[in-house]
Amino acid sequence: IEEEFVIASMFKELKIKMEKGNKRWNSLEAPESTLFTWDSKSTYIRCPSFFDKLARNPPPLQCIENAHVLLHLGDSVTTDHVSPAGSIARGSAAARYLMNKGLTPREFNSYGARRGNDAV
């Protein structure tokens, strides 16, 4: 069915258009790096601290014992559905973290906006 109905040339043409982009897109400055350059001052996105402990050669898997299921959800439920996304309360740990970074409550935004920062 795929060979009959999917037209490869359409995808090739689209790929060429996407790579060509437009003047504004092509004029954007971007670092010439194979890895993302983390901005240590950003409060929106940061390199997750759990990456620091990843081993190049992880230890073998171990059995999980005495664990209990907290939620058993279908395929249509994602982390977006179960993660907090509302306003950051002034008395919360997230607010303290952001204030320590020099932000005022007006600049907190929401948990959803800051989900790229595991410290929030």
N, CA, C and O atoms as CSV, one atom per row, in Angstrom:
chain,resi,resn,atom,element,x,y,z
A,1,ILE,N,N,0.836,-1.185,0.000
A,1,ILE,CA,C,0.000,0.000,0.000
A,1,ILE,C,C,0.881,1.248,0.000
A,1,ILE,O,O,0.609,2.206,-0.723
A,2,GLU,N,N,1.939,1.231,0.815
A,2,GLU,CA,C,2.813,2.400,0.903
A,2,GLU,C,C,3.408,2.747,-0.456
A,2,GLU,O,O,3.405,3.909,-0.860
A,3,GLU,N,N,3.917,1.740,-1.160
A,3,GLU,CA,C,4.531,1.985,-2.466
A,3,GLU,C,C,3.521,2.525,-3.468
A,3,GLU,O,O,3.878,3.266,-4.383
A,4,GLU,N,N,2.262,2.152,-3.290
A,4,GLU,CA,C,1.224,2.571,-4.230
A,4,GLU,C,C,0.749,4.005,-3.972
A,4,GLU,O,O,0.451,4.737,-4.915
A,5,PHE,N,N,0.677,4.406,-2.704
A,5,PHE,CA,C,0.059,5.691,-2.375
A,5,PHE,C,C,1.023,6.774,-1.872
A,5,PHE,O,O,0.692,7.959,-1.925
A,6,VAL,N,N,2.188,6.392,-1.393
A,6,VAL,CA,C,3.147,7.387,-0.918
A,6,VAL,C,C,4.054,7.768,-2.082
A,6,VAL,O,O,4.712,6.918,-2.680
A,7,ILE,N,N,4.075,9.044,-2.387
A,7,ILE,CA,C,4.849,9.526,-3.531
A,7,ILE,C,C,6.173,10.093,-3.012
A,7,ILE,O,O,6.212,11.167,-2.412
A,8,ALA,N,N,7.235,9.360,-3.251
A,8,ALA,CA,C,8.553,9.722,-2.717
A,8,ALA,C,C,8.996,11.106,-3.170
A,8,ALA,O,O,9.619,11.836,-2.399
A,9,SER,N,N,8.687,11.476,-4.402
A,9,SER,CA,C,9.136,12.778,-4.912
A,9,SER,C,C,8.553,13.938,-4.107
A,9,SER,O,O,9.188,14.986,-3.988
A,10,MET,N,N,7.355,13.762,-3.555
A,10,MET,CA,C,6.749,14.815,-2.730
A,10,MET,C,C,7.607,15.068,-1.492
A,10,MET,O,O,7.827,16.216,-1.106
A,11,PHE,N,N,8.082,14.008,-0.883
A,11,PHE,CA,C,8.909,14.140,0.313
A,11,PHE,C,C,10.269,14.749,-0.023
A,11,PHE,O,O,10.803,15.546,0.749
A,12,LYS,N,N,10.824,14.379,-1.166
A,12,LYS,CA,C,12.108,14.944,-1.581
A,12,LYS,C,C,11.979,16.444,-1.828
A,12,LYS,O,O,12.843,17.220,-1.419
A,13,GLU,N,N,10.899,16.852,-2.499
A,13,GLU,CA,C,10.670,18.280,-2.763
A,13,GLU,C,C,10.492,19.050,-1.459
A,13,GLU,O,O,11.043,20.139,-1.296
A,14,LEU,N,N,9.732,18.492,-0.544
A,14,LEU,CA,C,9.501,19.144,0.741
A,14,LEU,C,C,10.800,19.265,1.530
A,14,LEU,O,O,11.052,20.293,2.159
A,15,LYS,N,N,11.621,18.226,1.500
A,15,LYS,CA,C,12.902,18.253,2.212
A,15,LYS,C,C,13.791,19.365,1.658
A,15,LYS,O,O,14.440,20.078,2.423
A,16,ILE,N,N,13.824,19.514,0.348
A,16,ILE,CA,C,14.631,20.572,-0.276
A,16,ILE,C,C,14.132,21.946,0.168
A,16,ILE,O,O,14.934,22.822,0.492
A,17,LYS,N,N,12.802,22.138,0.185
A,17,LYS,CA,C,12.224,23.417,0.617
A,17,LYS,C,C,12.552,23.696,2.082
A,17,LYS,O,O,12.872,24.827,2.449
A,18,MET,N,N,12.472,22.667,2.909
A,18,MET,CA,C,12.751,22.845,4.336
A,18,MET,C,C,14.216,23.207,4.565
A,18,MET,O,O,14.521,24.069,5.389
A,19,GLU,N,N,15.109,22.562,3.851
A,19,GLU,CA,C,16.535,22.837,4.018
A,19,GLU,C,C,16.896,24.227,3.507
A,19,GLU,O,O,17.799,24.877,4.035
A,20,LYS,N,N,16.187,24.674,2.478
A,20,LYS,CA,C,16.416,26.004,1.924
A,20,LYS,C,C,15.937,27.069,2.907
A,20,LYS,O,O,16.580,28.108,3.060
A,21,GLY,N,N,14.811,26.813,3.572
A,21,GLY,CA,C,14.276,27.740,4.568
A,21,GLY,C,C,13.824,29.040,3.956
A,21,GLY,O,O,13.340,29.077,2.825
A,22,ASN,N,N,13.985,30.107,4.712
A,22,ASN,CA,C,13.676,31.438,4.201
A,22,ASN,C,C,14.748,32.402,4.695
A,22,ASN,O,O,15.589,32.033,5.515
A,23,LYS,N,N,14.720,33.637,4.197
A,23,LYS,CA,C,15.784,34.596,4.520
A,23,LYS,C,C,15.921,34.817,6.022
A,23,LYS,O,O,17.031,34.806,6.554
A,24,ARG,N,N,14.801,35.018,6.704
A,24,ARG,CA,C,14.866,35.285,8.145
A,24,ARG,C,C,15.422,34.072,8.894
A,24,ARG,O,O,16.261,34.218,9.783
A,25,TRP,N,N,14.953,32.876,8.532
A,25,TRP,CA,C,15.420,31.656,9.195
A,25,TRP,C,C,16.910,31.457,8.935
A,25,TRP,O,O,17.675,31.159,9.852
A,26,ASN,N,N,17.310,31.623,7.687
A,26,ASN,CA,C,18.707,31.402,7.324
A,26,ASN,C,C,19.646,32.446,7.923
A,26,ASN,O,O,20.846,32.195,8.038
A,27,SER,N,N,19.120,33.620,8.311
A,27,SER,CA,C,19.974,34.663,8.884
A,27,SER,C,C,20.167,34.507,10.394
A,27,SER,O,O,20.959,35.236,10.990
A,28,LEU,N,N,19.460,33.576,11.013
A,28,LEU,CA,C,19.626,33.357,12.450
A,28,LEU,C,C,21.026,32.832,12.747
A,28,LEU,O,O,21.538,31.959,12.046
A,29,GLU,N,N,21.632,33.375,13.793
A,29,GLU,CA,C,22.946,32.893,14.200
A,29,GLU,C,C,22.769,31.673,15.097
A,29,GLU,O,O,21.902,31.651,15.970
A,30,ALA,N,N,23.582,30.681,14.875
A,30,ALA,CA,C,23.527,29.459,15.679
A,30,ALA,C,C,24.943,28.928,15.847
A,30,ALA,O,O,25.759,29.031,14.930
A,31,PRO,N,N,25.240,28.361,17.012
A,31,PRO,CA,C,26.592,27.826,17.223
A,31,PRO,C,C,26.868,26.633,16.307
A,31,PRO,O,O,25.971,25.854,15.985
A,32,GLU,N,N,28.110,26.515,15.904
A,32,GLU,CA,C,28.539,25.394,15.063
A,32,GLU,C,C,28.989,24.262,15.972
A,32,GLU,O,O,30.189,24.025,16.115
A,33,SER,N,N,28.055,23.567,16.582
A,33,SER,CA,C,28.396,22.523,17.541
A,33,SER,C,C,27.511,21.307,17.318
A,33,SER,O,O,26.358,21.429,16.904
A,34,THR,N,N,28.060,20.147,17.596
A,34,THR,CA,C,27.251,18.934,17.496
A,34,THR,C,C,26.437,18.715,18.761
A,34,THR,O,O,25.476,17.945,18.756
A,35,LEU,N,N,26.817,19.392,19.853
A,35,LEU,CA,C,26.096,19.284,21.118
A,35,LEU,C,C,25.442,20.615,21.452
A,35,LEU,O,O,25.938,21.676,21.073
A,36,PHE,N,N,24.326,20.549,22.164
A,36,PHE,CA,C,23.633,21.761,22.582
A,36,PHE,C,C,24.502,22.534,23.560
A,36,PHE,O,O,25.078,21.951,24.478
A,37,THR,N,N,24.598,23.840,23.369
A,37,THR,CA,C,25.366,24.696,24.263
A,37,THR,C,C,24.431,25.214,25.345
A,37,THR,O,O,23.617,26.104,25.096
A,38,TRP,N,N,24.546,24.660,26.541
A,38,TRP,CA,C,23.674,25.045,27.647
A,38,TRP,C,C,24.046,26.432,28.147
A,38,TRP,O,O,25.227,26.739,28.314
A,39,ASP,N,N,23.040,27.276,28.388
A,39,ASP,CA,C,23.260,28.603,28.964
A,39,ASP,C,C,23.117,28.476,30.473
A,39,ASP,O,O,22.016,28.263,30.980
A,40,SER,N,N,24.216,28.605,31.185
A,40,SER,CA,C,24.194,28.395,32.638
A,40,SER,C,C,23.332,29.425,33.365
A,40,SER,O,O,22.946,29.197,34.512
A,41,LYS,N,N,23.022,30.550,32.725
A,41,LYS,CA,C,22.196,31.587,33.354
A,41,LYS,C,C,20.702,31.379,33.103
A,41,LYS,O,O,19.877,32.040,33.733
A,42,SER,N,N,20.349,30.485,32.206
A,42,SER,CA,C,18.934,30.288,31.874
A,42,SER,C,C,18.176,29.651,33.035
A,42,SER,O,O,18.648,28.698,33.654
A,43,THR,N,N,17.000,30.192,33.316
A,43,THR,CA,C,16.133,29.590,34.337
A,43,THR,C,C,15.001,28.804,33.687
A,43,THR,O,O,14.164,28.228,34.382
A,44,TYR,N,N,14.971,28.776,32.351
A,44,TYR,CA,C,13.933,28.035,31.631
A,44,TYR,C,C,14.388,26.642,31.218
A,44,TYR,O,O,13.620,25.683,31.289
A,45,ILE,N,N,15.627,26.537,30.791
A,45,ILE,CA,C,16.118,25.231,30.340
A,45,ILE,C,C,17.557,25.068,30.833
A,45,ILE,O,O,18.368,25.990,30.746
A,46,ARG,N,N,17.849,23.887,31.346
A,46,ARG,CA,C,19.211,23.614,31.808
A,46,ARG,C,C,19.506,22.139,31.613
A,46,ARG,O,O,18.603,21.314,31.474
A,47,CYS,N,N,20.789,21.830,31.606
A,47,CYS,CA,C,21.200,20.432,31.491
A,47,CYS,C,C,20.760,19.717,32.768
A,47,CYS,O,O,21.182,20.098,33.859
A,48,PRO,N,N,19.923,18.692,32.651
A,48,PRO,CA,C,19.426,18.012,33.856
A,48,PRO,C,C,20.564,17.432,34.691
A,48,PRO,O,O,21.496,16.827,34.161
A,49,SER,N,N,20.471,17.627,35.999
A,49,SER,CA,C,21.538,17.165,36.889
A,49,SER,C,C,21.696,15.646,36.864
A,49,SER,O,O,22.776,15.133,37.156
A,50,PHE,N,N,20.627,14.920,36.517
A,50,PHE,CA,C,20.763,13.459,36.485
A,50,PHE,C,C,21.646,13.002,35.334
A,50,PHE,O,O,22.065,11.845,35.325
A,51,PHE,N,N,21.947,13.859,34.362
A,51,PHE,CA,C,22.897,13.514,33.306
A,51,PHE,C,C,24.307,13.396,33.869
A,51,PHE,O,O,25.129,12.658,33.325
A,52,ASP,N,N,24.597,14.114,34.955
A,52,ASP,CA,C,25.933,14.086,35.552
A,52,ASP,C,C,26.313,12.695,36.042
A,52,ASP,O,O,27.493,12.346,36.064
A,53,LYS,N,N,25.338,11.910,36.427
A,53,LYS,CA,C,25.606,10.595,37.026
A,53,LYS,C,C,25.511,9.445,36.027
A,53,LYS,O,O,25.679,8.285,36.402
A,54,LEU,N,N,25.245,9.756,34.762
A,54,LEU,CA,C,25.143,8.694,33.768
A,54,LEU,C,C,26.518,8.110,33.471
A,54,LEU,O,O,27.479,8.834,33.213
A,55,ALA,N,N,26.586,6.807,33.514
A,55,ALA,CA,C,27.846,6.126,33.214
A,55,ALA,C,C,27.907,5.800,31.728
A,55,ALA,O,O,26.892,5.488,31.104
A,56,ARG,N,N,29.102,5.877,31.175
A,56,ARG,CA,C,29.261,5.534,29.759
A,56,ARG,C,C,28.861,4.073,29.533
A,56,ARG,O,O,28.244,3.732,28.524
A,57,ASN,N,N,29.224,3.224,30.487
A,57,ASN,CA,C,28.843,1.813,30.442
A,57,ASN,C,C,27.988,1.527,31.668
A,57,ASN,O,O,28.520,1.251,32.743
A,58,PRO,N,N,26.674,1.589,31.520
A,58,PRO,CA,C,25.800,1.420,32.686
A,58,PRO,C,C,25.904,0.022,33.282
A,58,PRO,O,O,26.215,-0.941,32.581
A,59,PRO,N,N,25.641,-0.082,34.582
A,59,PRO,CA,C,25.663,-1.398,35.224
A,59,PRO,C,C,24.513,-2.257,34.701
A,59,PRO,O,O,23.545,-1.729,34.152
A,60,PRO,N,N,24.614,-3.573,34.868
A,60,PRO,CA,C,23.537,-4.449,34.388
A,60,PRO,C,C,22.224,-4.155,35.127
A,60,PRO,O,O,22.230,-3.713,36.275
A,61,LEU,N,N,21.117,-4.407,34.453
A,61,LEU,CA,C,19.802,-4.203,35.060
A,61,LEU,C,C,19.609,-5.130,36.249
A,61,LEU,O,O,20.094,-6.261,36.261
A,62,GLN,N,N,18.899,-4.634,37.242
A,62,GLN,CA,C,18.592,-5.434,38.424
A,62,GLN,C,C,17.082,-5.575,38.547
A,62,GLN,O,O,16.329,-4.751,38.028
A,63,CYS,N,N,16.654,-6.606,39.223
A,63,CYS,CA,C,15.225,-6.819,39.453
A,63,CYS,C,C,14.682,-5.730,40.377
A,63,CYS,O,O,15.362,-5.285,41.301
A,64,ILE,N,N,13.468,-5.318,40.114
A,64,ILE,CA,C,12.783,-4.363,40.986
A,64,ILE,C,C,11.872,-5.177,41.893
A,64,ILE,O,O,11.014,-5.919,41.417
A,65,GLU,N,N,12.061,-5.036,43.188
A,65,GLU,CA,C,11.279,-5.822,44.142
A,65,GLU,C,C,10.441,-4.911,45.030
A,65,GLU,O,O,10.840,-3.788,45.340
A,66,ASN,N,N,9.279,-5.406,45.435
A,66,ASN,CA,C,8.373,-4.699,46.349
A,66,ASN,C,C,7.922,-3.336,45.831
A,66,ASN,O,O,7.662,-2.430,46.621
A,67,ALA,N,N,7.827,-3.186,44.521
A,67,ALA,CA,C,7.358,-1.934,43.930
A,67,ALA,C,C,5.851,-2.007,43.713
A,67,ALA,O,O,5.289,-3.094,43.584
A,68,HIS,N,N,5.212,-0.865,43.675
A,68,HIS,CA,C,3.770,-0.792,43.448
A,68,HIS,C,C,3.484,0.193,42.322
A,68,HIS,O,O,4.181,1.197,42.175
A,69,VAL,N,N,2.472,-0.093,41.542
A,69,VAL,CA,C,2.067,0.785,40.450
A,69,VAL,C,C,1.337,1.987,41.029
A,69,VAL,O,O,0.379,1.827,41.784
A,70,LEU,N,N,1.780,3.181,40.682
A,70,LEU,CA,C,1.096,4.399,41.115
A,70,LEU,C,C,-0.025,4.753,40.141
A,70,LEU,O,O,-1.132,5.096,40.554
A,71,LEU,N,N,0.270,4.668,38.860
A,71,LEU,CA,C,-0.711,4.947,37.810
A,71,LEU,C,C,-0.502,3.967,36.672
A,71,LEU,O,O,0.632,3.714,36.267
A,72,HIS,N,N,-1.574,3.423,36.162
A,72,HIS,CA,C,-1.509,2.568,34.979
A,72,HIS,C,C,-2.401,3.244,33.944
A,72,HIS,O,O,-3.627,3.153,34.006
A,73,LEU,N,N,-1.767,3.922,32.992
A,73,LEU,CA,C,-2.509,4.759,32.059
A,73,LEU,C,C,-2.355,4.252,30.636
A,73,LEU,O,O,-1.417,3.521,30.319
A,74,GLY,N,N,-3.271,4.644,29.800
A,74,GLY,CA,C,-3.222,4.255,28.395
A,74,GLY,C,C,-2.182,5.046,27.619
A,74,GLY,O,O,-1.532,5.942,28.159
A,75,ASP,N,N,-2.035,4.707,26.364
A,75,ASP,CA,C,-1.039,5.341,25.509
A,75,ASP,C,C,-1.325,6.814,25.230
A,75,ASP,O,O,-0.421,7.550,24.835
A,76,SER,N,N,-2.554,7.250,25.427
A,76,SER,CA,C,-2.890,8.637,25.097
A,76,SER,C,C,-2.573,9.607,26.234
A,76,SER,O,O,-2.812,10.807,26.096
A,77,VAL,N,N,-2.043,9.119,27.346
A,77,VAL,CA,C,-1.684,9.985,28.467
A,77,VAL,C,C,-0.170,10.172,28.463
A,77,VAL,O,O,0.589,9.203,28.474
A,78,THR,N,N,0.252,11.426,28.448
A,78,THR,CA,C,1.682,11.739,28.405
A,78,THR,C,C,2.090,12.463,29.681
A,78,THR,O,O,1.254,12.755,30.536
A,79,THR,N,N,3.378,12.749,29.801
A,79,THR,CA,C,3.847,13.499,30.965
A,79,THR,C,C,3.231,14.891,31.006
A,79,THR,O,O,3.108,15.479,32.080
A,80,ASP,N,N,2.843,15.423,29.855
A,80,ASP,CA,C,2.160,16.725,29.841
A,80,ASP,C,C,0.847,16.668,30.612
A,80,ASP,O,O,0.434,17.664,31.206
A,81,HIS,N,N,0.194,15.519,30.607
A,81,HIS,CA,C,-1.093,15.382,31.286
A,81,HIS,C,C,-0.956,15.246,32.801
A,81,HIS,O,O,-1.875,15.612,33.534
A,82,VAL,N,N,0.158,14.735,33.276
A,82,VAL,CA,C,0.300,14.471,34.710
A,82,VAL,C,C,1.289,15.410,35.407
A,82,VAL,O,O,1.463,15.333,36.624
A,83,SER,N,N,1.933,16.288,34.648
A,83,SER,CA,C,2.881,17.234,35.238
A,83,SER,C,C,2.166,18.519,35.632
A,83,SER,O,O,1.221,18.934,34.961
A,84,PRO,N,N,2.610,19.156,36.719
A,84,PRO,CA,C,1.995,20.439,37.085
A,84,PRO,C,C,2.319,21.479,36.018
A,84,PRO,O,O,3.426,21.491,35.480
A,85,ALA,N,N,1.373,22.343,35.712
A,85,ALA,CA,C,1.607,23.363,34.695
A,85,ALA,C,C,1.088,24.731,35.125
A,85,ALA,O,O,1.189,25.698,34.369
A,86,GLY,N,N,0.536,24.820,36.328
A,86,GLY,CA,C,-0.059,26.075,36.788
A,86,GLY,C,C,0.970,27.088,37.252
A,86,GLY,O,O,2.174,26.918,37.065
A,87,SER,N,N,0.462,28.143,37.860
A,87,SER,CA,C,1.310,29.230,38.361
A,87,SER,C,C,2.236,28.740,39.468
A,87,SER,O,O,1.903,27.822,40.217
A,88,ILE,N,N,3.384,29.359,39.556
A,88,ILE,CA,C,4.350,29.041,40.605
A,88,ILE,C,C,4.019,29.899,41.824
A,88,ILE,O,O,4.103,31.126,41.773
A,89,ALA,N,N,3.645,29.246,42.910
A,89,ALA,CA,C,3.263,29.960,44.135
A,89,ALA,C,C,4.479,30.628,44.770
A,89,ALA,O,O,5.584,30.087,44.731
A,90,ARG,N,N,4.270,31.797,45.351
A,90,ARG,CA,C,5.368,32.581,45.941
A,90,ARG,C,C,6.097,31.859,47.068
A,90,ARG,O,O,7.284,32.106,47.282
A,91,GLY,N,N,5.422,30.981,47.788
A,91,GLY,CA,C,6.053,30.298,48.911
A,91,GLY,C,C,6.619,28.936,48.573
A,91,GLY,O,O,7.058,28.215,49.469
A,92,SER,N,N,6.620,28.569,47.313
A,92,SER,CA,C,7.059,27.227,46.914
A,92,SER,C,C,8.579,27.132,46.794
A,92,SER,O,O,9.284,28.140,46.745
A,93,ALA,N,N,9.058,25.894,46.749
A,93,ALA,CA,C,10.496,25.655,46.551
A,93,ALA,C,C,10.940,26.207,45.197
A,93,ALA,O,O,12.046,26.732,45.066
A,94,ALA,N,N,10.075,26.087,44.195
A,94,ALA,CA,C,10.405,26.621,42.868
A,94,ALA,C,C,10.570,28.137,42.925
A,94,ALA,O,O,11.470,28.689,42.293
A,95,ALA,N,N,9.703,28.809,43.681
A,95,ALA,CA,C,9.795,30.268,43.824
A,95,ALA,C,C,11.101,30.655,44.510
A,95,ALA,O,O,11.755,31.616,44.106
A,96,ARG,N,N,11.479,29.912,45.541
A,96,ARG,CA,C,12.741,30.208,46.234
A,96,ARG,C,C,13.929,30.049,45.275
A,96,ARG,O,O,14.846,30.869,45.266
A,97,TYR,N,N,13.896,28.988,44.477
A,97,TYR,CA,C,14.957,28.763,43.495
A,97,TYR,C,C,15.039,29.946,42.523
A,97,TYR,O,O,16.124,30.464,42.260
A,98,LEU,N,N,13.894,30.367,41.996
A,98,LEU,CA,C,13.876,31.455,41.021
A,98,LEU,C,C,14.293,32.784,41.647
A,98,LEU,O,O,14.990,33.576,41.012
A,99,MET,N,N,13.874,33.034,42.883
A,99,MET,CA,C,14.288,34.267,43.563
A,99,MET,C,C,15.791,34.263,43.821
A,99,MET,O,O,16.440,35.305,43.733
A,100,ASN,N,N,16.347,33.088,44.142
A,100,ASN,CA,C,17.802,32.978,44.322
A,100,ASN,C,C,18.551,33.254,43.022
A,100,ASN,O,O,19.726,33.621,43.040
A,101,LYS,N,N,17.867,33.075,41.896
A,101,LYS,CA,C,18.450,33.365,40.584
A,101,LYS,C,C,18.231,34.825,40.184
A,101,LYS,O,O,18.640,35.244,39.101
A,102,GLY,N,N,17.575,35.610,41.075
A,102,GLY,CA,C,17.389,37.034,40.814
A,102,GLY,C,C,16.061,37.408,40.180
A,102,GLY,O,O,15.883,38.556,39.774
A,103,LEU,N,N,15.128,36.477,40.084
A,103,LEU,CA,C,13.836,36.773,39.480
A,103,LEU,C,C,12.846,37.279,40.523
A,103,LEU,O,O,12.941,36.946,41.704
A,104,THR,N,N,11.909,38.079,40.071
A,104,THR,CA,C,10.828,38.554,40.933
A,104,THR,C,C,9.603,37.681,40.677
A,104,THR,O,O,9.523,37.040,39.629
A,105,PRO,N,N,8.647,37.638,41.607
A,105,PRO,CA,C,7.445,36.820,41.395
A,105,PRO,C,C,6.746,37.101,40.063
A,105,PRO,O,O,6.165,36.195,39.466
A,106,ARG,N,N,6.800,38.323,39.608
A,106,ARG,CA,C,6.176,38.666,38.326
A,106,ARG,C,C,6.835,37.905,37.162
A,106,ARG,O,O,6.207,37.693,36.125
A,107,GLU,N,N,8.084,37.502,37.335
A,107,GLU,CA,C,8.845,36.820,36.281
A,107,GLU,C,C,8.800,35.293,36.396
A,107,GLU,O,O,9.398,34.598,35.574
A,108,PHE,N,N,8.107,34.768,37.392
A,108,PHE,CA,C,8.102,33.318,37.611
A,108,PHE,C,C,7.534,32.538,36.430
A,108,PHE,O,O,8.050,31.470,36.098
A,109,ASN,N,N,6.497,33.040,35.798
A,109,ASN,CA,C,5.779,32.332,34.739
A,109,ASN,C,C,5.080,31.122,35.353
A,109,ASN,O,O,4.539,31.224,36.454
A,110,SER,N,N,5.078,29.977,34.666
A,110,SER,CA,C,4.351,28.807,35.163
A,110,SER,C,C,5.256,27.579,35.159
A,110,SER,O,O,6.327,27.577,34.551
A,111,TYR,N,N,4.804,26.540,35.849
A,111,TYR,CA,C,5.554,25.277,35.836
A,111,TYR,C,C,5.651,24.732,34.412
A,111,TYR,O,O,6.683,24.188,34.018
A,112,GLY,N,N,4.587,24.882,33.653
A,112,GLY,CA,C,4.595,24.399,32.275
A,112,GLY,C,C,5.655,25.090,31.434
A,112,GLY,O,O,6.337,24.453,30.632
A,113,ALA,N,N,5.790,26.403,31.622
A,113,ALA,CA,C,6.778,27.165,30.855
A,113,ALA,C,C,8.204,26.803,31.258
A,113,ALA,O,O,9.131,26.928,30.458
A,114,ARG,N,N,8.375,26.360,32.488
A,114,ARG,CA,C,9.712,26.065,33.009
A,114,ARG,C,C,9.990,24.563,33.118
A,114,ARG,O,O,10.869,24.144,33.871
A,115,ARG,N,N,9.248,23.768,32.374
A,115,ARG,CA,C,9.434,22.318,32.494
A,115,ARG,C,C,10.778,21.838,31.948
A,115,ARG,O,O,11.159,20.688,32.164
A,116,GLY,N,N,11.492,22.708,31.247
A,116,GLY,CA,C,12.828,22.365,30.767
A,116,GLY,C,C,13.908,22.556,31.818
A,116,GLY,O,O,15.096,22.409,31.533
A,117,ASN,N,N,13.487,22.887,33.043
A,117,ASN,CA,C,14.435,23.080,34.143
A,117,ASN,C,C,14.024,22.155,35.282
A,117,ASN,O,O,13.030,22.405,35.963
A,118,ASP,N,N,14.781,21.099,35.484
A,118,ASP,CA,C,14.416,20.104,36.502
A,118,ASP,C,C,14.506,20.650,37.918
A,118,ASP,O,O,13.968,20.035,38.839
A,119,ALA,N,N,15.175,21.793,38.125
A,119,ALA,CA,C,15.260,22.386,39.456
A,119,ALA,C,C,13.961,23.086,39.846
A,119,ALA,O,O,13.711,23.316,41.030
A,120,VAL,N,N,13.135,23.426,38.858
A,120,VAL,CA,C,11.850,24.065,39.138
A,120,VAL,C,C,10.822,22.979,39.351
A,120,VAL,O,O,9.654,23.276,39.604
